Amino acid sequence: MTKRCVIVGGADINNYDFIRKILRDDDYVIFCDSGLKHMENLQVRPSLIVGDFDSHENPHIDVETIVLPREKDDTDTVYAVKEAVRREFDNFLLIGVIGARLDHSLGNVSVLLYLDSIGKKGFIIDDYSEMEIVSDKTVSIGDQYAFFSLINITGCAKGITVTGAKYPLDNAEISCEYQYGVSNEVLPDKTATVAVANGKLLLIKILK
């Protein structure tokens, strides 16, 4: 199994037990600024700390720390992702990146597009859902999810095929202006599949 980079942001995490079960012993974990508030509850030691420390005090512990300027183009989270890419990680999990700040949440979702564009795989997990980009590879969805939605967040996605779901699609098109792929369901005891011939879609799987 390829070693994974986990990025921890500062948005609220309410179900630490759930997140801890997802983490692996060999994860390379980067805590971003106020994401450090989750360190104790996640019971994980940072592999790297990144931040301008405008929202959390620099802990000054014996861990590699990159101190960023407060005025910059990249958020702390985006910088952390780019740093992990420079360190040649291919698989990413972002937690603590979806919360009350819609601007930060949308910016963090766009990180999944960035990773997909350079051939990396990224996931976002919060208390309610799992998110990933569907582009050139078919994605399977088990019936352990309550719902799943396909949201277009860039361009126009064409040649969309959905099987094994309550609302199947065949050679469909979803534009940013008309989002009709919300709240689909995997058929009982089935595995749904999603494929996109041209473009990208954000797949959001809602946890039961």
N, C-alpha and C positions, 0 to 999 in steps of 0.2 A: 504494500500500500504506500503510495507516494506521501511523503511528509507534507503536512498541511500547515498553512499560516493562518492563525486566528487573530483578527483585529478586534479589539475591545474599545468601543466608543462610550460616550458619557450619557446616552439616553437611558431611561429607567429600565431596569430588569426586575420584574415582579416574581418570576418563577425560576429561582436559581437552581432548584432541584432538576428541572427539565434541562436547563442549559448545561449543568455539570455532567449529565448523562451523555450529552453529545460530544463533550470534549474528550480528547485522547491524551494518553500519557506522553506521546511524542510530538504533540502540537508545538509549533513555534508561536508563542503568544506575544503580541505587541499590544501594550496598553497605551491608549492615546489620551493624554491630559486627564480630563475628568473621568475617563474610563477607569482610572485608578481607584475610584470609590467602590468598584465592584471586586477588587482584588481579594479581599478577605472572604466575601460571600461565595465567590467562585472557587476559592481554595486553590488558586493557581499562582505560581510565581512567574513574573514576567520574564520573557526572553530578551525583550527590548522595550524601552519606554520612549515615547515620542510626544513632544508637545511644546507649546509656547507657555504653558502653565499660567494662563489667564483665568482658568476656572478651577484649577486644583494646584495645590502646593507641590513643588518638586520634592519627592520623598527622599532623595539623596541616599538611596540604598545601593548595594553593590550589584548593580545591574547596568548594562550598557544603556546610556541615556542620550538621546539627541534633543538638544534644546533648540527650538525654532524661534525665529522672530515673530512678533505678534502681527505685524503688517506683512502679509504675503498673499499670493494667489491661491495656494493649496490650503485646504483645511488640514488640521492635524491628522484626520482620518485618511484623507487623500494622500498626504505625504507618506503616511505609514504604508499604505498599499503600494505606492511607487517604490518605496525603499525595499519592500519585500520582493517586488518584481526585480529590482536590481540585484537582490540576493538569490535570484533564480528560483523562487517558489512558483509553482504552477497551479496549486489548489488553495482556495481562500474561503474562509468562513468569517463573516462579519456579524458581530453581536453588539447589542447596546448602541445601534445606529439608527433605530426607528423610534421616534418619540414625539413629544409635544411640539418641538420645533419643526414645522413642515418644511421650511427651507433646507434645514440640515438633512431631514429625512429624504427629500427628493434628491438632494445632492449626493447622498450616500447610495441611493438606488442607482444613480447614474454610474457609480463605480462598477456595477455589474456590467454595464455596457462597455466601459473602458477595458475591463478584464477580458470580456468576450472578443473585443476587437483585436487584442494581441494574442489570442489563442490560449488564454488562461480560463479556468473555471472558477466562478465565484458564487457563493450562496450568502443570503442574509437570513438569519433566524431571529424572530422576536418571540414574545409570549404567546402569540396567536397564529403565526404563519411562518412559512418557509418560502423564500423567493429565489428565482434564478432566471437566467436568460435562455430562451429557446431560439436557436438560430439554425446552424447547419446540421445538427444532430437531433434525432428523435428522442424525446424524453418520455419516460414512463411514470405513471402516477397510480399508486396503490389505493385501495378503498379504505385505508386508515385515515384519510382526510375527509372532513365534513364537506368541503367545497373546494373548487379550484377556479381561478379566473385567469384569463389571458388578456393582458393590457398592452396596447401599443404605446410605446413611449418614444419612438423615433421612426420617422418616415412612414412608409406604408408596407404592411406585411401581406404577402400574397401567397397563394398556393398552400393555405393552411388546412391541415387534415387533423381531425380529432376522432379517435375511435374509442370504444368501450366506455362512453360517457352518455349521460342522459340527453345531452344536446350535441350530437355528432356534427362534424363539419367535413366537407369535401371540396377541396380547391377553393376555399373561401378567402376573403380579403377583409382585414381589419385596419382601419385608418385611425390616426390620432383623434380625428373629429367625431368618430362614431364607435364607441366602445361597447359592443354588444356581447363580448365574451366574458361577462361577469357572472359569477355564481353558477358554474356548471357543477355536475356531480359525477363521480365515478360510479358505474353500475355495480350493484352488490356482487361480491365475489369475482369481480373483474379487475383488470388492470387497464387503465386508459392510456392512450398514447397521443402525443402532440408532435406534429412535424410542421416545419415552415420551409417552403421552397425558396422564397425570396424575402429578405428582411429579418426582423427580430421581434420577439414578443417577450414581455415580462410575465412569467408564470408565477402566480401566487397561490400556494397551497394552504388552505385554512385548516388548522389542527382541530381535531374533535375535542 
